[in-house]
Amino acid sequence: MRKNGNDRERKYTMSHKIGSALMFSLIVMGISLTANAGKGTLMDMADMQQKDRWVRERLLNKEPNLPFSFTYDGKDFHDLLSGWPERSQTKKRDEARTQHTLAWTDSTTGLEVRCVALEYSDFPAVEWTVYFKNTGTSNTPILENIQGLNAKIERGQEGEFVLHHWKGDTFNEDLYRPLELTLAPNVSQRFAPNGGRGSNGEFPYYNLAIPGGGILMAVGWPGQWATTFTRDAEHSVRITAGQELTHTILQPGEQVRSPLIALVFWKGKDIAQAQNLWRRWMWAHNVPRTRDGKLPTPSLFGNTSLWFNEMCNSKDEDQVYFLNRYKEEHIQLDYWWMDAGWYPCDGNWPKTGTWEPDLTRFPKGLRAVSDHALEQGVKTLVWFEPERVAEGTWISNNHPDWLLGKTLLNLGKPEVLKWLTDHVDRTLQEQGIHFYRQDFNMDPLDYWRKNDSPDRQGITENFHIQNYLAYWDALRERHPNMLMDSCASGGRRNDLETMRRAVALHPTDYNYSNLTVKQAFHYSLFQWIPFYASNTLPVDTVDSYAFRSGHAMGVVLGYDLRRKDHDCELLRKMASEWRQICPYYYGDYYPLTPYNIDESQWIAWQFYRPESGDGVVEVFRRPKSQESEEIFRMNGLDAAVDYEITDLDTNTPNILSGKELMEKGMRVEIGKNPGAVTIVYKRAK
């Protein structure tokens, strides 16, 4: 181990608070997860008071300081709403959520402005969306500059605002990279995605640290949003967030909406604990559940995409053969993944727009594969990309009037939404599909804006986004136990609205065989999106370092099992190990090293379930690292309790106290580079 002056042992530390008095339950795989660790709190009354104060001052006062803004007929909304009749309603949505609705109507033009907010009783969280509807009989004046969030945040006399933000999917080594910006006086920072997909290049999630606490924030808009943090010369910062461009009339009966804005308040100094508060809120209220109330379970996927040009060169017998090979090798899959190219496409998968199986390659449709898989206890996932339409396909030939620029499906049209919903619904039923995967391999922004007239700027995008979400809601309603996957050239449309309806099985199209980068983006995503999947690459050989680098809630296998020289015994071991540790991913997450994509450095993280006192530590020694051991200080443990620590490669338990693990740390040795270890721990008996 390298010595550095007085630092005789390089120790990676993260500050922590022990435990949580917050109680909530998630039913996961038949296990009740309860966030109670005894001492201290992850969320305390101060967090809830901060949320309560926000709701009272911004929504419930007689003259509330509303957290949104817009301009109508050239007038600021403050000057308008005070003169419009107001009505309000509060009702319980369920045990944890109360809905507050505020509405105003302009008696002259018929414009109705409606803010629908949800207040949470089990988390210091509040969210809202603002709707604008023309209830009159003629076109409205111009409605513009709609900001779903427009609020000034104050701090005390000491300290400074620090904005923690992340890159989105950049299709580069820096994807999901965490960044930090101190908002000095008179600084303004603007963020916006590229090309109209909500997490393309920029990530619509933020953690604004304020002396003594902070606010976690999400902008739920799977289109072109913009967020700005503007610091004044004194002690405040103004945050605005909305659809980037709105300047439009509304025709009679039309409705547009703002992005969803979600805030989670936190107190203290611990960024890791703040992110865990977000993770718990995501698990409790956002990660999509099936109608029976169950969260998605960890899933092992298999596919043949690398060997048949996705599905372009595959036939039903190929898919059946690979399914049989996995069964022969006693590797139990959860889903069989059939990606692009199962439809007529002339061997070119981007030729999308005919959403029927290619009967020359699949004479009985996909049913021959999905039924065979189900006989083996394996469900089926199938890829769609309905919004991008190629020439020479059914949609292009029969409905060119549905297309923008001959390519983008104009989903904002009601007749397009109805046809697409009915057609895909029928295809899902006929082909026996259990997991719907949707991709989007184009930037729609130019198509939307070129379709808008000067007095309708932003309207095509807004209608598209509303119907995109309505389409997914309709599929979920018709297939209540079906899961959905969001893919847009990887992870370029994973905003909060989307993540409430789908999981991210393919969070990037970037090179999954770059294991250093994969480890780094996993490090980031675990903080915001608890359920995602990752491809296991490279697949020319079975390798424990590569497999462990792809650990997530979903693992995707693409080995060529026509080969009989793969080490399937090791593959079975790795799959079994992954299933053993997956339940810990529902727990709290702590980075144990700084983020890095340096092949000479280590990277590591910890998951901990405080209610059961167990978890996992995953450690990676990169290819160019010269150190064979490191020390990692763990987080969240009970200092008065002993823990049994087991490296799953040696299966030799070791007993250490929580106090020692948190203060002195755990020594981890990895003899070869690259190398990875998986260490489980639990309270000692």
Salt bridges, closest charged atoms under 4 A:
GLU9 OE1 - LYS11 NZ 3.64
GLU9 OE2 - ARG667 NH2 3.08
ASP52 OD1 - LYS51 NZ 2.91
ASP73 OD2 - LYS75 NZ 3.77
ASP76 OD2 - HIS78 ND1 2.97
ASP94 OD2 - ARG97 NE 2.82
GLU112 OE2 - ARG87 NH2 2.41
GLU112 OE1 - ARG114 NE 3.87
GLU119 OE2 - LYS51 NZ 3.03
GLU119 OE1 - HIS100 NE2 2.79
ASP122 OD2 - HIS285 NE2 2.84
GLU127 OE1 - ARG500 NH2 2.52
GLU144 OE1 - HIS247 ND1 2.80
GLU154 OE2 - LYS152 NZ 3.87
GLU160 OE1 - ARG155 NE 3.19
GLU160 OE2 - ARG231 NH2 2.72
ASP169 OD2 - ARG492 NE 3.98
ASP174 OD2 - LYS167 NZ 3.65
GLU180 OE1 - HIS164 ND1 3.78
ASP232 OD1 - ARG231 NH1 3.28
GLU244 OE2 - ARG190 NH2 2.79
GLU244 OE1 - ARG449 NH2 2.86
GLU254 OE2 - ARG456 NH2 2.80
GLU328 OE1 - ARG325 NH1 3.03
GLU329 OE2 - ARG325 NH1 3.11
GLU329 OE1 - ARG572 NH1 3.34
ASP334 OD2 - ARG579 NH2 2.94
ASP339 OD1 - ARG437 NE 2.93
ASP346 OD2 - LYS351 NZ 2.55
GLU356 OE2 - HIS423 NE2 3.46
GLU356 OE2 - ARG426 NH2 2.90
ASP358 OD2 - ARG361 NE 3.02
ASP371 OD1 - ARG367 NH1 2.91
GLU385 OE1 - ARG388 NH2 2.73
GLU387 OE2 - HIS464 NE2 2.85
GLU387 OE1 - ARG493 NH2 2.78
ASP401 OD1 - HIS399 ND1 3.51
ASP422 OD2 - LYS418 NZ 2.86
ASP422 OD1 - ARG478 NH1 2.97
ASP425 OD2 - ARG478 NH1 3.04
ASP425 OD1 - HIS479 NE2 2.67
GLU430 OE2 - ARG426 NE 3.33
ASP443 OD1 - ARG197 NH2 2.89
ASP473 OD1 - ARG501 NE 2.74
GLU477 OE2 - ARG291 NH2 3.22
ASP485 OD2 - ARG437 NH1 2.52
GLU497 OE2 - ARG257 NH2 2.86
GLU497 OE1 - ARG501 NH1 2.97
ASP509 OD1 - HIS506 NE2 2.74
ASP560 OD1 - ARG562 NE 2.85
ASP565 OD1 - ARG563 NE 2.91
GLU577 OE1 - ARG548 NH2 2.74
ASP588 OD2 - ARG280 NH2 2.44
ASP614 OD2 - ARG609 NH2 2.84
GLU618 OE2 - HIS551 ND1 2.67
GLU627 OE2 - ARG2 NH1 3.15
GLU627 OE1 - ARG10 NH2 3.41
GLU629 OE2 - ARG667 NH1 2.62
GLU630 OE2 - ARG10 NH2 2.50
GLU644 OE2 - LYS682 NZ 3.98
ASP649 OD1 - ARG548 NH2 2.70
ASP649 OD1 - LYS573 NZ 3.72
GLU663 OE2 - LYS659 NZ 3.08
